């Protein structure tokens, strides 16, 4: 597969000739125009006579950064051309073969082909985007020089072998089920129940049984990688060596990513730990896939090929006969539904549900306290009772987490006299006020300006922040707790972790290390601090401004809110000894404390919440009881974007009616303008996944055909199984 210009209209695989037959999956470099690009031999080599003079030809595929507007590949040897008058076919020769790299396996190519077909992209785009950038960029000469380098000697591992904890009864039962059944498994374990230990033991049993076995462990975000990598390395490096584990995520340098990919591709690396991109890692002996925090939306790619790494992990497990473990304390409603037990009304789901409701040791789930903000004075940030509880915890040397899922100092800067607000001139959104550098920054297009000295509308010098973000919360807490002292008499330390405070390389790891060491007393942050971290000293969690998602137009908003709050609550009480002084707590401030979501949260009752949400979705025929796709269009005007989508709707209406697929009218997106580009979307819905896929595959030709009549459209993209509508 070969990268071709997006405007060319080419699709499929290009055909090149080779002096020798090449195995499918071989990496090659091929000429395209005046450039030379990386390609993957995709089909079986064929023998041609008239076209190639008797030499063997091969199909090579490549596409990186293909746009959504048009596919970038062309099948020059399409059988449909067989009836055309024969003409001499001038094939270009493959420039070189990447020596020293084994061909990509048939299973890997099948995974790529499935992802491309299901998510409506080209196979070349998916295939080449999943390979390390240095494989694409290095010339044949540079690659040859790299092969001659002597590999660095493995660093000796002097760390002592750690004692492996005895599994709890629940862990032992779960591990026995995993060993006896084929899966896929949904490991539903409360925060602190020891899911990671289950992953470690399942991986260890596999490695001890099979000298070639490989394990893929996926986490939703990069900030969760170091902590999990440390635990896996401590467990496995003493026995299998320091090189037994490699990481795969976007923070690696190109050279690091290439080295790690080659280690996995060769089978040298036994464990690959990575984010969603790792689902495409080439692992020829893959036997176990772990998807930790499987509910997290970060597993859904939002650019290019919009794939779900969690769903592809399940497919890859079936493809390669590897066991798949999806782990979470708050599973996605789709996974919960797929793991349902059999009833008289419906059969059991496709997944096997494994439960671990108890925390390891004597750890107890935190007590949930709800604060009715309607009874608090106007503009109260922290209720008096919550503030007093925070004071008590800090004076005893305990840690506190404060969750506010909004970064910056304030979401809006405004003028009370004329009503001016800090709107972004390029987006239909407000610029956020950041006090530390005195800027107004758009979090959508990045446009940044210094804070004006006076209101741009009327000249009023008194412009003020509206609402609050984590910066303001950190500052406000410092004022409220200025007189509080740590047990050693030192002033308390308040830290903030969000996307702004961790922009510099290594800053997140440094701040987390300080929290783990006890140097931080109060940690303020966004959702970055709410999931996956094992903070042993945290005994109180406070959640502010939680009501926004309760009445959102997005039907997934309550699910995301419940997951965030329950995950945040799980950071407290993980060390049983901290509960000896007083029970650990989570305080939730809300204007709607009696909402059913908070009732379920108070009982730590995810099954009750999930059943209630699934009942509502079944009545409204929403996922997982139906299947959706979105078509998004971008243009210089909203009218042009919607015209394109409505024309596409008209073009596909007849076939959609035949398949019982619903096509809704085009509407503006929630944030309809970003960087001066207008955005619109159209929802497609069907109760049959197969019918929806048939329609989308058939509809692609209509979408491409409309481009000539709608030249104002900059790009369009299909998003299958969207998470945000």
Residue pairs with C-beta under 8 A, 6 or more apart in sequence:
1 13
1 14
1 39
1 40
1 42
1 59
1 60
1 61
1 62
1 63
1 73
1 122
1 123
1 124
1 127
1 128
2 13
2 14
2 30
2 32
2 37
2 39
2 60
2 61
2 62
2 63
2 73
2 124
3 32
3 37
3 62
3 63
3 64
3 65
3 66
3 72
3 124
3 128
4 10
4 14
4 32
4 63
4 72
4 73
4 74
5 72
6 66
6 67
6 69
6 70
6 72
7 69
7 70
8 70
8 72
8 74
9 70
9 704
10 71
10 72
10 73
10 74
11 70
11 71
11 72
11 73
11 74
11 75
11 122
12 73
12 74
12 75
12 76
12 78
13 42
13 43
13 59
13 60
13 61
13 73
13 74
13 75
13 76
13 123
13 124
14 30
14 32
14 39
14 59
14 60
14 61
14 73
14 74
14 76
15 57
15 58
15 59
15 76
15 77
15 91
16 28
16 30
16 39
16 57
16 58
16 59
16 60
16 91
16 92
16 93
16 94
17 48
17 51
17 52
17 55
17 56
17 57
17 58
17 91
17 92
17 93
17 94
18 28
18 45
18 55
18 56
18 57
18 58
18 93
18 94
19 55
19 56
19 93
20 56
21 45
21 56
21 58
22 28
22 41
22 45
22 56
22 58
22 94
22 97
23 41
23 45
23 103
24 41
24 42
24 43
24 44
24 103
24 106
24 109
25 40
25 41
25 103
25 104
25 105
25 106
25 108
25 109
26 40
26 41
26 58
26 97
26 98
26 103
26 104
27 38
27 39
27 40
27 41
27 97
27 98
27 101
27 103
27 104
27 135
28 38
28 39
28 40
28 41
28 58
28 60
28 94
28 95
28 96
28 97
28 98
29 36
29 37
29 38
29 39
29 94
29 95
29 96
29 97
29 98
29 139
29 140
30 36
30 37
30 39
30 60
30 62
30 92
30 94
30 95
31 37
31 92
31 93
31 95
36 95
36 139
37 62
37 136
38 62
38 98
38 128
38 131
38 135
38 136
39 60
39 61
39 62
39 94
40 60
40 61
40 62
40 104
40 109
40 124
40 127
40 128
41 58
41 59
41 60
41 61
41 103
42 59
42 60
42 61
42 109
42 123
43 58
43 59
45 56
45 57
45 58
46 56
46 57
46 58
46 77
47 54
47 56
47 57
48 54
48 55
48 56
48 57
48 89
48 91
50 86
50 88
50 89
51 57
51 88
51 89
51 90
51 91
52 91
57 91
58 94
59 77
60 94
61 73
61 123
61 124
61 127
61 128
62 124
62 127
62 128
62 136
63 72
63 73
63 122
63 123
63 124
63 125
63 127
63 128
63 129
64 125
64 128
64 129
64 136
65 125
65 129
65 304
66 72
66 121
66 122
66 124
66 125
66 304
67 715
68 304
68 715
68 716
68 717
68 718
69 707
69 713
69 714
69 715
69 716
70 704
70 707
71 122
71 704
72 122
72 124
72 125
73 122
73 123
73 124
76 89
95 140
96 140
98 135
98 140
98 143
99 143
99 144
99 147
100 147
101 262
101 265
102 265
102 266
102 284
104 265
104 282
105 282
105 284
107 316
107 319
107 320
108 280
108 282
109 127
110 319
111 280
111 312
111 315
111 316
111 319
112 123
112 126
112 127
112 130
112 280
113 123
114 312
114 315
114 319
115 121
115 126
115 280
115 305
115 307
115 312
116 122
116 123
116 125
116 126
116 127
116 305
117 123
117 693
117 697
118 307
118 693
118 720
119 126
119 305
119 306
119 307
119 718
119 720
120 629
120 696
120 697
120 700
120 718
120 720
121 304
121 305
125 304
125 305
126 280
126 305
126 307
128 136
129 304
129 305
130 277
130 280
131 261
132 254
132 257
132 258
132 261
133 254
133 257
133 258
134 254
134 255
134 257
134 258
135 258
135 261
137 254
138 146
154 241
154 242
154 243
155 242
156 242
157 237
157 238
157 241
157 242
159 234
159 237
159 238
160 238
161 238
161 239
162 234
162 235
162 238
164 235
165 197
167 175
167 194
167 197
167 201
168 194
168 356
168 358
168 360
170 189
170 193
170 194
170 355
170 356
170 357
170 358
171 194
171 197
171 198
171 201
171 356
174 187
174 198
174 354
174 356
175 198
175 201
175 202
175 205
177 185
177 352
177 354
178 185
178 198
178 202
178 323
178 325
178 354
179 202
179 205
181 352
182 323
183 317
183 323
183 324
183 325
183 351
183 352
184 314
184 317
184 318
184 323
184 324
184 325
184 326
184 350
184 351
184 352
185 323
185 324
185 325
185 326
185 351
185 352
185 353
185 354
186 294
186 326
186 327
186 328
186 331
186 335
186 336
186 338
186 339
186 351
186 352
186 353
186 354
187 195
187 198
187 325
187 326
187 327
187 328
187 354
187 356
188 328
188 329
188 331
188 336
188 339
188 353
188 354
188 355
188 356
188 606
189 195
189 198
189 327
189 328
189 329
189 355
189 356
189 357
190 329
190 356
190 357
190 358
190 359
190 365
190 570
190 604
191 329
191 359
191 365
191 566
191 567
191 569
191 570
191 571
191 574
192 359
192 360
192 363
192 365
192 570
192 573
192 574
193 329
193 356
193 357
193 358
193 359
193 360
194 356
194 360
195 292
195 327
195 329
195 356
196 228
196 231
196 292
197 360
198 325
198 327
198 356
199 217
199 290
199 292
199 325
199 327
200 231
200 232
200 235
202 288
202 290
202 323
202 325
203 215
203 217
203 232
203 236
203 271
203 288
203 290
204 235
204 236
206 213
206 215
206 287
206 288
207 213
207 215
207 236
207 240
207 270
210 285
210 287
212 267
212 285
213 270
213 285
213 287
213 288
214 264
214 267
214 269
214 270
214 271
214 272
214 283
214 284
214 285
214 286
214 287
215 270
215 271
215 272
215 286
215 287
215 288
215 289
215 290
216 271
216 272
216 274
216 278
216 279
216 281
216 283
216 286
216 288
216 289
216 290
216 313
217 228
217 232
217 271
217 272
217 273
217 274
217 290
217 292
218 273
218 274
218 275
218 276
218 278
218 279
218 289
218 290
218 291
218 292
218 299
218 309
218 310
218 313
219 225
219 228
219 273
219 274
219 275
219 292
219 293
219 532
220 275
220 276
220 292
220 293
220 296
220 297
220 298
220 299
220 531
221 275
221 296
221 298
221 528
221 532
222 249
222 250
222 251
222 275
223 502
223 508
223 512
223 528
224 292
224 293
224 531
224 532
224 533
225 247
225 249
225 273
225 274
225 275
226 509
226 512
227 512
227 532
227 533
227 534
228 273
228 292
228 532
229 245
229 247
229 273
232 245
232 271
232 273
233 242
233 245
236 244
236 245
236 270
236 271
237 244
237 245
240 270
243 263
243 268
243 269
244 269
244 270
244 271
245 269
245 270
245 271
245 272
245 273
246 259
246 260
246 263
246 264
246 269
246 271
246 272
246 273
247 260
247 272
247 273
247 274
248 257
248 260
248 261
248 264
248 272
248 273
248 274
248 275
248 277
248 278
248 281
249 274
249 275
249 277
249 278
250 275
250 277
251 505
252 260
260 269
260 272
261 281
261 282
263 269
264 272
264 281
264 282
264 283
265 282
265 283
265 284
267 283
267 284
267 285
272 278
272 281
272 283
274 281
275 298
275 309
276 298
276 299
276 300
276 301
276 307
276 309
277 309
278 309
279 307
279 309
279 312
279 313
279 316
280 312
286 316
286 320
286 322
287 320
287 321
287 322
287 323
288 322
288 323
288 324
288 325
289 313
289 316
289 317
289 322
289 323
289 324
289 325
290 324
290 325
290 327
291 299
291 309
291 310
291 313
291 324
291 325
291 326
291 327
292 327
292 328
292 532
293 327
293 328
293 531
293 532
294 310
294 326
294 327
294 328
294 331
294 332
294 335
295 328
295 330
295 331
295 332
295 335
295 563
296 531
297 560
297 723
297 724
299 308
299 309
299 310
300 306
300 307
300 308
300 309
300 721
300 723
301 307
301 308
301 309
306 717
306 718
306 719
306 720
306 722
308 721
310 326
310 332
310 335
311 721
313 324
313 326
314 324
314 326
316 322
316 324
317 323
317 324
326 335
326 351
328 335
329 566
329 567
329 570
329 606
330 562
330 563
330 566
330 567
330 606
331 339
331 606
331 610
332 559
333 559
333 610
333 613
333 614
333 617
333 624
334 623
334 624
335 351
336 610
336 614
337 349
337 614
337 624
338 349
338 350
338 351
338 624
339 349
339 350
339 351
339 352
339 353
340 346
340 348
340 349
340 353
341 348
341 349
341 353
342 348
359 365
359 573
359 574
359 576
361 576
362 576
362 579
363 573
363 574
363 575
363 576
363 579
364 573
364 576
364 579
364 583
364 584
365 569
365 570
365 573
365 604
366 541
366 569
366 570
366 572
366 573
366 583
366 584
366 585
366 586
367 583
367 584
367 585
367 586
368 569
368 585
368 586
368 588
368 598
368 601
368 602
368 604
369 585
369 586
369 587
369 588
370 587
370 588
370 590
370 593
370 598
370 602
371 383
371 385
371 386
371 587
371 588
371 589
371 590
371 593
372 590
372 591
372 593
373 380
373 383
373 589
373 590
373 591
374 591
376 383
381 468
381 473
381 476
381 544
382 390
382 477
382 480
382 542
382 544
382 589
383 587
383 589
386 542
386 587
386 589
387 480
389 540
389 585
389 587
390 400
390 481
390 522
390 540
390 542
391 481
391 484
393 399
393 400
393 539
393 540
394 400
394 481
394 484
394 486
394 492
394 521
394 522
395 484
395 485
395 486
395 487
396 487
396 581
397 486
397 487
397 518
397 537
398 537
398 538
398 539
398 540
398 578
399 515
399 518
399 520
399 521
399 522
399 523
399 535
399 537
399 538
399 539
400 521
400 522
400 523
400 538
400 539
400 540
400 541
400 542
401 523
401 525
401 529
401 530
401 535
401 538
401 540
401 541
401 542
401 568
401 571
401 572
402 473
402 477
402 522
402 523
402 524
402 525
402 541
402 542
402 544
403 525
403 526
403 527
403 529
403 530
403 541
403 542
403 543
403 544
403 564
403 568
404 468
404 469
404 470
404 473
404 524
404 525
404 526
404 544
404 545
405 526
405 527
405 545
405 564
406 467
406 468
406 469
406 470
406 526
406 545
407 432
407 443
407 469
407 470
407 471
407 498
407 499
407 500
407 526
408 432
408 433
408 434
408 441
408 443
408 469
408 470
408 471
408 500
409 432
409 433
409 434
409 435
409 436
409 465
409 468
409 469
409 471
409 472
409 475
410 432
410 433
410 465
410 466
410 467
410 468
410 469
410 472
411 430
411 432
411 433
411 466
411 467
411 468
411 469
412 421
412 422
412 430
412 432
412 433
412 465
412 466
412 467
413 421
413 422
413 431
413 433
413 440
413 451
413 463
413 464
413 465
413 466
414 420
414 421
414 422
414 463
414 464
414 465
414 466
415 421
415 455
415 457
415 458
415 460
415 462
415 463
416 460
416 462
416 464
417 455
417 458
417 460
417 462
418 455
418 457
418 458
418 460
419 457
420 455
420 456
420 457
420 458
420 463
421 430
421 466
422 430
422 431
422 432
422 433
422 440
423 429
423 430
423 431
424 430
424 431
424 442
424 444
424 445
424 447
425 447
426 442
426 445
426 447
426 673
426 674
426 675
426 676
427 442
427 444
427 445
427 447
427 671
427 673
427 674
427 675
428 671
428 672
428 673
428 674
429 442
429 443
429 444
429 671
429 674
431 440
431 441
431 442
431 447
431 448
431 449
432 440
432 441
432 442
432 443
432 469
433 439
433 440
433 451
433 465
434 440
434 441
434 471
434 500
435 471
435 472
435 475
436 471
438 450
438 451
439 448
439 449
439 450
439 451
440 448
440 449
440 450
440 451
441 447
441 448
442 448
444 671
444 674
444 675
445 674
445 675
452 463
453 461
454 460
454 461
454 463
455 461
455 463
465 472
468 476
468 545
470 496
470 498
470 524
470 525
470 526
471 496
471 500
473 496
473 524
473 544
474 494
474 495
474 496
474 524
477 494
477 522
477 524
478 494
481 492
481 494
481 522
482 491
484 491
484 492
485 491
485 492
486 492
486 521
492 521
492 522
493 519
493 520
493 521
493 522
494 520
494 521
494 522
494 523
494 524
495 511
495 514
495 515
495 520
495 522
495 523
495 524
496 523
496 524
496 525
497 508
497 511
497 512
497 523
497 524
497 525
497 526
497 528
497 529
498 525
498 526
498 528
499 526
499 528
501 507
501 511
502 508
502 511
502 528
508 528
511 520
512 533
514 520
515 523
515 533
515 535
516 535
516 536
518 537
523 529
523 535
523 538
527 564
529 568
529 571
530 564
530 567
530 568
530 571
531 564
531 567
531 568
532 567
533 571
534 574
535 571
535 574
536 574
536 575
536 578
537 575
537 578
538 571
538 572
538 573
538 574
538 584
539 572
539 573
539 578
539 579
539 582
539 584
539 585
540 572
540 584
540 585
540 586
540 587
541 568
541 569
541 571
541 572
541 585
541 586
541 587
542 586
542 587
542 589
543 565
543 568
543 586
543 587
543 588
543 589
544 589
545 589
546 561
546 565
546 588
546 589
546 590
547 590
547 591
547 592
549 557
549 558
549 560
549 561
550 557
550 558
550 561
550 592
550 595
550 597
552 558
554 724
554 725
555 617
555 620
555 622
555 725
556 723
556 724
558 597
558 613
559 613
561 597
562 597
562 600
562 601
562 606
562 609
565 586
565 588
565 601
566 601
566 604
566 606
568 586
569 586
569 601
569 604
572 584
572 585
572 586
573 579
573 583
573 584
578 584
588 598
588 601
590 598
592 598
596 609
596 612
597 609
600 606
600 608
600 609
600 612
601 609
614 624
616 622
617 623
617 624
617 625
618 625
621 687
623 721
625 687
626 685
626 686
626 687
627 685
627 686
627 687
627 688
627 689
627 692
627 721
628 683
628 684
628 685
628 692
628 721
628 722
628 725
629 683
629 684
629 692
629 696
629 718
629 719
629 720
629 721
629 722
630 681
630 682
630 683
630 684
630 718
630 719
630 722
630 725
631 645
631 648
631 681
631 682
631 684
631 703
631 716
631 717
631 718
631 719
632 669
632 679
632 680
632 681
632 716
632 717
632 719
633 641
633 642
633 644
633 645
633 666
633 679
633 680
633 681
633 682
633 713
633 715
633 716
634 641
634 677
634 678
634 679
634 713
634 714
634 715
634 716
635 641
635 644
635 677
635 678
635 680
635 710
635 712
635 713
635 714
636 676
636 677
636 678
636 712
636 714
637 678
637 712
638 668
638 672
638 673
638 678
638 680
640 678
640 710
640 712
640 713
641 666
641 678
641 679
641 680
641 713
642 666
642 667
642 668
642 680
643 710
644 706
644 710
644 713
644 716
645 666
645 680
645 681
645 682
645 716
646 665
646 666
646 682
647 706
647 709
647 710
648 682
648 699
648 702
648 703
648 706
649 663
649 665
649 666
649 682
651 699
651 702
651 705
651 706
652 663
652 695
652 698
652 699
652 702
653 663
655 661
655 695
655 698
655 699
656 662
656 663
656 684
656 695
659 686
659 688
659 691
659 692
659 694
659 695
660 686
660 687
660 688
660 691
661 684
661 685
661 686
661 691
661 692
661 695
662 684
662 685
662 686
663 682
663 684
664 682
664 683
664 684
664 685
665 682
666 680
666 681
666 682
667 680
667 681
667 682
668 678
668 679
668 680
668 681
669 679
669 680
669 681
671 679
672 678
672 679
672 680
673 679
677 714
681 725
683 725
684 692
684 695
684 696
685 692
686 692
686 695
696 718
696 720
703 716
703 718
707 713
